[in-house]
Amino acid sequence: MADVRIEFDVPARMRDGVVLRADVFRPGGTGPWPVLLVRTPYNKQDPGILATLNPLAAVRRGYLVVLQDTRGRYASEGEWEPLRHEQADGYDSVRWAARLPEANGLVGMYGPSYLGNVQWMAAAGKPPELKAIVPAFTWSEPFDGLFARGGAIELGLGGNWSLQQGANQLSRRFRDDPVELRRRLVALVAELDTLDRTGYWELPADAFPAFTRHGVPDLGYQRALADPEAVAACRVADKYHQVDVPTLNIGGWYDVFVQGTLDNYQGMSEAGHPAALIVGPWSHRSQGGHQQGELNFGLAANERSLDLAATLADVQLDWLDRWLKPGIPDPTTELPVRLFLTGINRWRHEPTWPLARAVDTPLHLGAGGRLRAEPPGPDEAPDTFRYDPTDPVRTHGGQILMASEYPPGPFDQHRVERRPDVLVYTGEPLDADLEVTGRVRMVLVAASSAPSADWVARLCDVDPDGVSRNLTDGIVRVRVAPGQPAEHEIDLWSIAHVFRRGHRLRVQVTSSNFPRWDRNVDTGATDAEGLAVADQTVHHDAARPSRIILPVVPAGEPDLG
């Protein structure tokens, strides 16, 4: 199919009269065609959006493709209130797209991140023409990765993302005053360029003073607290029984929303709806290369040569064909879960997530920085360190989406582990490969001299040369009785990783990971003068065992391919 016809800025009137605009890509011929709808706040003509799933490739497969700017963004009318209107606008847009000339009335949706969440919201509204969605790299519970994590603010994500979206807001506000617009944009860009040196450090972190300084909307934590309706509007975790269309969920082990992707698949599967899952060794912005952080995961990890068999785009279109093109056979023998196992760099199909055969296995922290299966003895002395909010442990890799100084992925942790405020516990070299696939938890028995404490745990793989690289981490912020030990559970999210023979497992414990998460300011300080240090104690004796709990896949279990 060689011919493609493109119609720009096609208007769609929402129920309140606001007009949203879309570019419509039609195949040659007369149709009718099934419709693929993308709704984006990032500009429907942005090259990155066009590359997500090339509309020309979808047109050649016999789809009518609609790329729409969301309310208050770029070519669309209205005021942008992030996440608030996406269910109503999504419902109206699906119904409108289904009635376009040459459409056959069947609609699917696709796209990552915000574009993924708007699919969930549209589906929750139950437009009858919507038959399938492909949400990728998006969240489930907004306070578990979007606005916050474990009670700490997702500062690195929220500050950077909000300021970036401010450019279009300023362009709309000052469209009739080009001199003032340029002044404002120059100042905003300067703020973004110096975010790591200034903006991230300003207090109070929950207010993020840069937003007020530039007159751009707060799209992060403070707005979430002030606008619970917007939070409820974008929460996927409570909508699995509302959404009754098939879902293909796509994520990456180094994506800031990877646990949300996994939770969304699990929620839909447990609700009895058709669901599939693909998780590669990818980050939020990078799936097209096989390099993440310091590691090369091989050509089969690249979205353009997925498992050396197909592109990720083709896999999505093949899946959409099943639900939008009557008569396409359903490959019922195909297992619905496809995971990339880091450590051995290979794909594997599974019948479900989480793996039923994984066994929760504790490894205990011990004296002398040991990590072992055996419980600690009764007389082991605790470990201590001092947390200083003026000198926090800096973010170095991981499941992040931040300013460019902070790339995601696996990195050598030497500069983190040599700090005196990072406790390190290391196991013995493995006699055989060890697979850990599933959700990782840390049970930490700890005390702080302050009334509030952050506890950060990180799991690492140490190679035979002694290089320790991060796999996953988590945080919990707690109110405590100063000096009194208490047990805290830290959710480190999920991995699918094989620790190779001769490698060692390592756990880091500390009280900061900045600027990914905001610093704990237990005094309530609004500037650096009010910050205070805290003395932290980690216990690991028989009565107070601290341990990491790993979902271990027993050796010799069948490989499902």
C-alpha positions as CSV (number, residue, x, y, z in Angstrom):
1,M,0.0,0.0,0.0
2,A,2.0,3.0,-1.3
3,D,-0.4,5.9,-1.1
4,V,-0.8,7.9,2.1
5,R,-3.1,10.9,2.5
6,I,-2.5,13.3,5.4
7,E,-5.0,15.8,6.7
8,F,-3.7,18.3,9.3
9,D,-5.4,19.9,12.3
10,V,-8.7,18.1,11.9
11,P,-11.0,19.5,14.6
12,A,-12.8,17.4,17.2
13,R,-15.3,19.1,19.5
14,M,-15.4,17.8,23.1
15,R,-18.6,17.7,25.2
16,D,-17.9,21.1,26.7
17,G,-17.3,22.8,23.3
18,V,-13.5,22.8,23.4
19,V,-11.9,21.9,20.1
20,L,-9.0,19.5,20.0
21,R,-7.0,19.1,16.7
22,A,-5.4,16.1,15.2
23,D,-3.4,15.0,12.1
24,V,-5.1,12.2,10.3
25,F,-3.2,9.7,8.1
26,R,-5.3,7.6,5.7
27,P,-4.2,4.7,3.5
28,G,-4.8,4.9,-0.3
29,G,-8.0,3.4,-1.4
30,T,-11.5,3.7,0.0
31,G,-11.4,1.7,3.1
32,P,-13.1,1.4,5.5
33,W,-10.1,1.1,7.9
34,P,-9.6,0.4,11.6
35,V,-8.4,3.4,13.5
36,L,-5.3,3.9,15.7
37,L,-5.6,6.9,18.0
38,V,-2.7,8.6,19.8
39,R,-3.3,11.5,22.2
40,T,-0.3,13.5,23.3
41,P,0.6,16.7,25.3
42,Y,4.1,16.7,23.5
43,N,3.1,18.0,20.1
44,K,1.5,15.6,17.5
45,Q,4.2,16.6,15.0
46,D,7.2,16.0,17.3
47,P,9.7,13.6,15.7
48,G,9.9,11.6,18.9
49,I,6.1,11.0,18.9
50,L,6.2,10.1,15.2
51,A,8.9,7.6,15.9
52,T,7.1,5.8,18.8
53,L,5.1,3.9,16.2
54,N,5.6,5.3,12.8
55,P,2.1,6.3,11.5
56,L,3.3,5.6,7.9
57,A,4.2,2.0,8.9
58,A,0.7,1.6,10.5
59,V,-1.0,3.1,7.4
60,R,0.8,0.6,5.2
61,R,-0.6,-2.1,7.4
62,G,-4.1,-0.9,6.7
63,Y,-4.8,1.5,9.6
64,L,-6.2,5.0,9.7
65,V,-3.9,6.8,12.2
66,V,-5.0,9.8,14.2
67,L,-2.4,11.9,16.2
68,Q,-4.1,14.4,18.5
69,D,-2.9,17.2,20.7
70,T,-4.5,17.0,24.1
71,R,-6.5,19.8,25.7
72,G,-4.5,23.1,26.1
73,R,-1.5,21.8,24.1
74,Y,0.0,23.0,20.8
75,A,-2.8,23.1,18.2
76,S,-5.7,22.2,20.6
77,E,-7.8,24.7,22.4
78,G,-8.5,24.9,26.1
79,E,-6.5,25.1,29.3
80,W,-4.0,22.3,30.1
81,E,-4.7,20.8,33.5
82,P,-2.5,17.7,33.3
83,L,-4.3,14.4,33.7
84,R,-7.6,16.0,34.8
85,H,-9.6,15.8,31.5
86,E,-8.2,12.7,29.9
87,Q,-11.0,10.3,30.6
88,A,-13.8,12.6,29.2
89,D,-11.6,13.9,26.4
90,G,-10.4,10.4,25.6
91,Y,-13.9,9.0,25.5
92,D,-15.1,11.8,23.2
93,S,-12.0,11.5,21.0
94,V,-12.4,7.7,20.5
95,R,-16.1,8.2,19.5
96,W,-15.1,11.0,17.1
97,A,-12.3,9.0,15.6
98,A,-14.5,6.0,15.0
99,R,-16.8,8.2,12.9
100,L,-14.2,9.8,10.7
101,P,-14.6,9.3,6.9
102,E,-13.3,5.9,5.8
103,A,-13.1,4.6,9.4
104,N,-14.7,1.2,10.1
105,G,-15.8,2.0,13.7
106,L,-13.1,0.0,15.5
107,V,-10.5,1.9,17.4
108,G,-7.2,1.0,19.1
109,M,-4.8,3.3,21.0
110,Y,-1.0,3.2,21.6
111,G,1.8,5.3,23.0
112,P,4.2,5.6,26.0
113,S,4.3,7.5,29.3
114,Y,1.6,10.2,29.4
115,L,0.3,8.8,26.1
116,G,0.0,5.5,27.9
117,N,-1.9,6.8,30.8
118,V,-4.5,8.6,28.6
119,Q,-5.2,5.2,27.0
120,W,-6.1,3.8,30.4
121,M,-8.3,6.8,31.2
122,A,-10.1,6.6,27.8
123,A,-10.7,2.8,28.3
124,A,-12.1,3.4,31.8
125,G,-14.8,5.6,30.2
126,K,-15.8,2.6,28.1
127,P,-16.3,4.1,24.7
128,P,-18.0,1.3,22.7
129,E,-15.7,1.6,19.7
130,L,-12.4,1.1,21.7
131,K,-11.3,-2.5,21.2
132,A,-7.6,-2.6,22.4
133,I,-4.9,-0.4,23.9
134,V,-1.1,-0.6,24.0
135,P,0.0,1.5,27.0
136,A,3.8,1.6,27.4
137,F,6.2,2.9,30.0
138,T,3.4,4.3,32.2
139,W,2.4,4.2,35.8
140,S,-0.2,2.4,37.9
141,E,-0.3,4.2,41.2
142,P,0.8,7.8,40.8
143,F,2.3,7.9,44.3
144,D,4.5,5.0,43.4
145,G,6.8,6.4,40.8
146,L,5.1,9.5,39.3
147,F,4.7,12.0,42.1
148,A,6.4,10.1,45.0
149,R,7.9,6.8,46.0
150,G,7.7,5.3,49.5
151,G,6.7,8.7,50.8
152,A,9.6,10.6,49.3
153,I,9.1,13.1,46.4
154,E,10.1,12.1,42.9
155,L,12.0,15.4,42.7
156,G,14.3,14.5,39.7
157,L,11.4,13.5,37.6
158,G,8.8,16.1,38.6
159,G,11.1,19.2,38.5
160,N,12.6,18.5,35.1
161,W,9.3,17.4,33.5
162,S,7.3,20.3,34.7
163,L,9.8,22.9,33.6
164,Q,10.1,21.3,30.2
165,Q,6.3,21.5,29.7
166,G,6.4,25.1,30.6
167,A,7.8,26.1,27.2
168,N,4.5,25.5,25.4
169,Q,2.6,27.1,28.3
170,L,4.7,30.3,28.0
171,S,4.4,30.2,24.2
172,R,0.6,30.2,24.4
173,R,0.5,32.9,27.2
174,F,2.8,35.3,25.4
175,R,2.0,34.6,21.8
176,D,1.2,38.3,21.2
177,D,4.3,39.6,22.9
178,P,7.4,38.0,21.1
179,V,9.9,40.1,23.1
180,E,8.5,39.0,26.5
181,L,8.1,35.4,25.2
182,R,11.8,35.3,24.2
183,R,12.8,36.7,27.6
184,R,10.7,34.1,29.4
185,L,12.0,31.2,27.3
186,V,15.6,32.2,27.7
187,A,15.1,32.3,31.5
188,L,13.3,28.9,31.5
189,V,16.1,27.3,29.5
190,A,18.7,28.7,31.8
191,E,16.8,27.2,34.7
192,L,16.8,23.8,33.0
193,D,20.5,24.0,32.2
194,T,21.4,24.7,35.8
195,L,18.8,22.4,37.5
196,D,21.4,20.1,39.0
197,R,23.4,23.0,40.5
198,T,20.5,25.1,41.8
199,G,16.8,24.1,41.2
200,Y,17.1,20.6,42.7
201,W,18.7,22.0,45.9
202,E,16.1,24.7,46.7
203,L,13.8,24.3,49.6
204,P,11.0,23.6,50.3
205,A,11.3,20.8,47.8
206,D,7.6,20.1,47.7
207,A,6.9,23.6,46.5
208,F,9.8,23.6,44.0
209,P,10.4,27.4,43.9
210,A,11.4,27.4,40.2
211,F,7.8,26.8,39.2
212,T,6.7,30.1,40.8
213,R,9.8,31.9,39.5
214,H,8.9,31.1,35.9
215,G,5.1,31.1,36.1
216,V,4.8,27.6,34.9
217,P,2.3,25.1,36.4
218,D,3.4,22.6,39.1
219,L,2.8,19.2,37.5
220,G,4.4,17.4,40.4
221,Y,4.1,16.5,44.1
222,Q,2.6,19.8,45.4
223,R,-0.1,19.8,42.8
224,A,-0.9,16.2,43.5
225,L,-1.5,17.0,47.2
226,A,-3.6,20.0,46.3
227,D,-5.6,18.4,43.6
228,P,-6.7,14.9,44.6
229,E,-9.2,14.8,41.8
230,A,-6.4,14.9,39.3
231,V,-4.6,12.1,41.1
232,A,-7.7,10.0,41.1
233,A,-8.2,10.8,37.4
234,C,-4.8,9.3,36.5
235,R,-4.7,6.4,38.9
236,V,-4.8,3.1,37.0
237,A,-4.5,0.8,40.0
238,D,-8.2,1.1,40.9
239,K,-9.6,0.8,37.3
240,Y,-8.7,-2.8,36.2
241,H,-12.4,-3.9,36.6
242,Q,-13.6,-0.8,34.7
243,V,-11.2,-1.4,31.7
244,D,-12.6,-4.4,29.7
245,V,-10.5,-4.1,26.5
246,P,-7.4,-6.2,25.8
247,T,-4.1,-4.6,26.8
248,L,-0.5,-5.0,25.6
249,N,1.7,-3.5,28.4
250,I,5.3,-2.6,27.4
251,G,8.1,-1.5,29.8
252,G,11.8,-1.5,30.6
253,W,13.8,-2.7,33.5
254,Y,15.5,0.8,33.8
255,D,12.3,2.8,33.3
256,V,11.0,5.1,36.1
257,F,7.5,3.4,35.6
258,V,8.6,-0.3,35.3
259,Q,6.7,-1.4,38.4
260,G,3.6,0.3,37.1
261,T,3.8,-1.6,33.8
262,L,4.1,-4.9,35.7
263,D,1.3,-4.0,38.1
264,N,-1.0,-3.0,35.2
265,Y,-0.4,-6.3,33.5
266,Q,-1.0,-8.3,36.7
267,G,-4.1,-6.3,37.6
268,M,-5.7,-6.8,34.2
269,S,-4.7,-10.5,34.1
270,E,-6.2,-11.1,37.6
271,A,-9.3,-9.3,36.6
272,G,-9.8,-11.9,33.8
273,H,-9.2,-9.5,30.8
274,P,-6.9,-10.4,27.9
275,A,-3.5,-9.0,28.6
276,A,0.1,-9.3,27.4
277,L,3.4,-8.0,28.7
278,I,6.8,-7.2,27.2
279,V,9.7,-5.9,29.4
280,G,13.1,-5.3,27.8
281,P,16.4,-3.9,29.2
282,W,15.2,-0.4,28.3
283,S,14.9,3.0,29.9
284,H,12.1,5.6,29.5
285,R,13.6,7.4,26.5
286,S,15.8,4.6,25.0
287,Q,14.7,1.4,23.5
288,G,16.3,1.8,20.1
289,G,19.8,1.0,21.3
290,H,21.2,-2.1,23.0
291,Q,23.4,0.0,25.4
292,Q,22.0,1.1,28.7
293,G,24.3,2.7,31.2
294,E,27.6,1.0,31.1
295,L,26.3,-2.3,29.7
296,N,25.7,-3.7,26.2
297,F,22.7,-6.0,26.3
298,G,23.1,-7.3,22.8
299,L,21.5,-6.7,19.4
300,A,18.5,-8.8,20.4
301,A,17.6,-6.2,23.0
302,N,17.2,-3.5,20.4
303,E,13.6,-2.6,19.7
304,R,14.5,-2.6,16.0
305,S,15.6,-6.3,16.1
306,L,13.6,-7.7,19.0
307,D,14.9,-11.1,19.9
308,L,16.4,-11.0,16.3
309,A,12.9,-11.8,15.0
310,A,10.9,-8.5,14.6
311,T,10.7,-4.9,15.5
312,L,8.8,-3.8,18.6
313,A,6.6,-1.8,16.3
314,D,5.7,-4.9,14.2
315,V,5.0,-6.8,17.4
316,Q,2.5,-4.1,18.5
317,L,0.8,-4.0,15.1
318,D,0.6,-7.8,15.0
319,W,-1.1,-7.7,18.4
320,L,-3.5,-4.9,17.4
321,D,-4.4,-6.8,14.2
322,R,-5.9,-9.6,16.4
323,W,-8.4,-7.2,18.0
324,L,-9.0,-4.7,15.2
325,K,-9.1,-6.8,12.0
326,P,-11.8,-9.5,12.1
327,G,-10.5,-12.8,10.7
328,I,-6.9,-12.5,12.0
329,P,-6.1,-15.8,13.7
330,D,-5.4,-15.8,17.4
331,P,-2.1,-17.4,18.2
332,T,-3.4,-19.1,21.3
333,T,-0.2,-21.1,21.9
334,E,1.9,-17.9,22.4
335,L,2.7,-17.2,26.1
336,P,1.5,-13.7,27.0
337,V,4.6,-12.6,29.0
338,R,8.0,-11.8,27.3
339,L,10.8,-10.9,29.6
340,F,14.4,-10.0,29.0
341,L,16.7,-11.6,31.5
342,T,19.6,-9.3,32.3
343,G,22.9,-11.0,33.3
344,I,22.5,-13.6,30.6
345,N,21.0,-11.2,28.0
346,R,18.2,-13.3,26.6
347,W,14.5,-13.2,26.1
348,R,12.1,-15.7,27.7
349,H,8.4,-16.3,27.4
350,E,6.3,-16.9,30.6
351,P,2.7,-17.9,31.2
352,T,2.2,-15.1,33.7
353,W,3.7,-12.4,36.0
354,P,4.7,-12.8,38.7
355,L,6.3,-16.2,38.2
356,A,4.5,-18.8,40.2
357,R,7.7,-20.9,40.6
358,A,9.8,-18.1,42.2
359,V,10.5,-18.6,45.9
360,D,11.0,-15.7,48.3
361,T,14.4,-16.2,49.7
362,P,15.9,-14.0,52.5
363,L,19.6,-13.0,52.6
364,H,20.6,-11.4,55.9
365,L,22.8,-8.4,56.6
366,G,25.6,-9.4,58.9
367,A,28.6,-8.1,60.8
368,G,31.7,-7.1,58.7
369,G,29.5,-6.2,55.7
370,R,28.5,-9.8,55.1
371,L,25.4,-10.9,53.2
372,R,24.4,-14.5,53.8
373,A,21.5,-16.9,53.9
374,E,22.1,-17.8,57.6
375,P,20.3,-15.7,60.2
376,P,22.6,-13.5,62.3
377,G,23.8,-14.4,65.7
378,P,22.5,-12.9,69.0
379,D,25.4,-10.6,69.7
380,E,26.1,-8.9,66.4
381,A,26.8,-5.2,66.8
382,P,24.8,-2.7,64.7
383,D,26.3,-0.5,61.9
384,T,26.0,3.2,62.0
385,F,26.4,6.2,59.7
386,R,25.6,9.9,59.7
387,Y,23.1,11.4,57.3
388,D,23.9,15.0,56.3
389,P,21.2,16.6,54.1
390,T,23.8,19.1,52.9
391,D,25.9,16.3,51.5
392,P,23.4,13.6,50.3
393,V,24.3,10.5,48.3
394,R,24.0,11.5,44.7
395,T,21.9,9.5,42.2
396,H,24.0,7.3,40.0
397,G,22.0,5.3,37.4
398,G,18.9,3.3,38.1
399,Q,15.3,3.4,37.0
400,I,15.2,7.2,36.5
401,L,13.9,10.0,34.2
402,M,15.8,13.1,35.1
403,A,18.0,16.0,33.8
404,S,20.7,14.9,31.4
405,E,23.4,14.8,34.0
406,Y,21.7,11.7,35.4
407,P,21.4,9.0,32.8
408,P,19.5,5.8,33.6
409,G,20.7,2.3,33.7
410,P,23.5,0.2,35.3
411,F,26.7,2.0,36.4
412,D,29.8,1.2,38.5
413,Q,28.8,2.0,42.1
414,H,32.3,2.6,43.4
415,R,31.8,6.3,44.0
416,V,28.6,5.6,45.9
417,E,30.0,2.7,48.0
418,R,33.1,4.4,49.1
419,R,31.1,7.1,51.0
420,P,31.0,6.8,54.8
421,D,27.2,7.2,54.8
422,V,26.6,4.1,52.6
423,L,26.6,0.7,54.3
424,V,27.6,-2.2,52.0
425,Y,26.9,-5.9,52.6
426,T,28.3,-8.4,50.1
427,G,27.8,-12.2,49.6
428,E,30.3,-14.8,48.8
429,P,31.1,-15.7,45.1
430,L,28.3,-17.8,43.7
431,D,29.0,-21.5,42.9
432,A,26.3,-21.5,40.2
433,D,24.1,-19.1,38.4
434,L,21.3,-17.7,40.5
435,E,18.1,-16.3,38.9
436,V,16.1,-13.6,40.7
437,T,12.9,-12.7,38.9
438,G,10.1,-10.8,40.6
439,R,9.6,-8.2,43.2
440,V,12.4,-7.5,45.6
441,R,11.8,-6.4,49.2
442,M,14.1,-5.2,52.0
443,V,13.1,-5.6,55.7
444,L,15.3,-3.2,57.6
445,V,15.5,-2.9,61.4
446,A,16.9,0.6,62.0
447,A,16.9,3.6,64.3
448,S,17.5,7.3,63.8
449,S,18.3,10.2,66.1
450,A,15.8,12.3,64.1
451,P,12.0,12.2,64.2
452,S,11.9,11.4,60.5
453,A,14.2,9.1,58.4
454,D,14.6,8.0,54.9
455,W,15.9,4.4,54.3
456,V,17.2,3.6,50.8
457,A,18.2,0.1,49.8
458,R,19.9,-0.9,46.6
459,L,20.6,-4.4,45.1
460,C,23.8,-4.7,43.0
461,D,25.6,-7.4,41.0
462,V,29.4,-7.6,41.7
463,D,31.4,-9.1,38.8
464,P,34.6,-11.2,39.3
465,D,36.7,-8.0,38.8
466,G,34.9,-6.4,41.8
467,V,32.8,-3.9,39.8
468,S,29.4,-3.4,41.5
469,R,26.6,-2.4,39.3
470,N,23.1,-1.4,40.4
471,L,20.0,-3.5,39.5
472,T,17.2,-1.9,41.5
473,D,16.5,0.2,44.6
474,G,13.8,1.7,46.7
475,I,13.1,4.2,49.5
476,V,10.8,4.5,52.5
477,R,10.2,7.7,54.5
478,V,9.0,7.2,58.0
479,R,8.2,9.0,61.2
480,V,10.0,7.4,64.1
481,A,10.6,7.7,67.8
482,P,14.2,9.0,67.9
483,G,16.7,6.4,69.0
484,Q,14.1,3.5,69.0
485,P,14.7,0.6,66.5
486,A,11.8,-0.2,64.3
487,E,11.2,-2.6,61.4
488,H,10.7,-1.0,58.0
489,E,9.8,-2.6,54.6
490,I,11.3,-1.1,51.5
491,D,9.9,-1.9,48.1
492,L,12.7,-2.3,45.6
493,W,10.4,-3.0,42.7
494,S,11.1,-5.9,40.3
495,I,13.9,-7.4,38.3
496,A,14.5,-10.4,36.0
497,H,18.3,-11.0,36.5
498,V,20.7,-13.9,36.5
499,F,23.7,-13.5,38.8
500,R,26.4,-15.5,37.0
501,R,28.6,-18.1,38.7
502,G,31.5,-16.3,40.4
503,H,29.5,-13.1,40.8
504,R,28.4,-11.8,44.2
505,L,25.2,-10.1,45.5
506,R,25.5,-6.8,47.2
507,V,23.1,-4.6,49.2
508,Q,23.7,-0.9,49.9
509,V,21.8,0.8,52.7
510,T,21.8,4.6,53.1
511,S,19.5,7.6,53.7
512,S,19.5,9.5,50.4
513,N,19.4,9.2,46.7
514,F,19.4,12.8,45.6
515,P,18.2,14.4,43.4
516,R,16.0,11.5,42.3
517,W,14.2,11.7,45.6
518,D,14.1,14.8,47.7
519,R,16.3,15.1,50.8
520,N,14.6,14.3,54.2
521,V,14.5,17.6,56.1
522,D,13.3,16.4,59.4
523,T,13.4,19.8,61.0
524,G,10.9,21.2,58.5
525,A,13.6,23.7,57.2
526,T,12.8,26.0,54.3
527,D,16.4,26.8,53.6
528,A,19.8,25.3,54.1
529,E,20.4,27.1,57.5
530,G,17.8,24.9,59.1
531,L,19.1,21.5,58.0
532,A,20.4,19.1,60.6
533,V,22.4,15.9,60.5
534,A,21.0,12.6,61.9
535,D,22.8,9.5,63.3
536,Q,21.5,6.3,61.7
537,T,21.7,2.8,63.1
538,V,21.1,-0.5,61.2
539,H,20.6,-3.6,63.3
540,H,21.3,-7.2,62.2
541,D,21.2,-9.5,65.2
542,A,19.0,-12.5,66.0
543,A,16.3,-10.4,67.6
544,R,16.4,-7.7,65.0
545,P,17.4,-9.3,61.7
546,S,17.6,-7.0,58.6
547,R,17.3,-8.9,55.4
548,I,16.6,-8.6,51.7
549,I,14.0,-10.9,50.3
550,L,14.7,-12.2,46.7
551,P,12.2,-14.1,44.4
552,V,14.6,-16.9,43.4
553,V,13.8,-19.2,40.5
554,P,15.0,-22.6,41.5
555,A,17.8,-24.1,39.4
556,G,16.6,-26.8,37.0
557,E,13.2,-25.2,36.4
558,P,12.0,-25.7,32.8
559,D,13.0,-22.9,30.4
560,L,9.8,-21.9,28.7
561,G,11.6,-20.2,25.8
